[in-house]
Amino acid sequence: MVVKITPNDKGSPAGKLADAELHFEGGDLQGMKLVGFAVWERRTGTGRNVTFPARAYSVNGERRSFALLRPMDDSGSQDRVRDVILHAYAEFEAQAAVSS
């Protein structure tokens, strides 16, 4: 699996740093990609957060979201995916700093 980072050059919405995709290079998902991840600057303090792909829907006028990528058993699996994306973004930032 490879993480592809696309920087948010528009600056909108505020705090959004980049979009991320997971590209699968082997196994049954080879040639597929999972889109909908985003890297955000944390509102409070320092650090970054990753949001996962989700589908918005309404119930009685209340807006909710349904996560499209969820852990089956181990809730730590979501943290591992988040860490992989944050690591890829840090590498992207470092490479961009060297290039400029």
Sequence and secondary structure as in RCSB ss.txt:
>XXXX:A:sequence
MVVKITPNDKGSPAGKLADAELHFEGGDLQGMKLVGFAVWERRTGTGRNVTFPARAYSVNGERRSFALLRPMDDS
GSQDRVRDVILHAYAEFEAQAAVSS
>XXXX:A:secstr
 EEEEEE TT  STTEEEEEEEE  SGGGTT EEEEEEEEE SSSS EEEE  EEEEEETTEEEEEESS  SS T
HHHHHHHHHHHHHHHHHHHHHHHH 
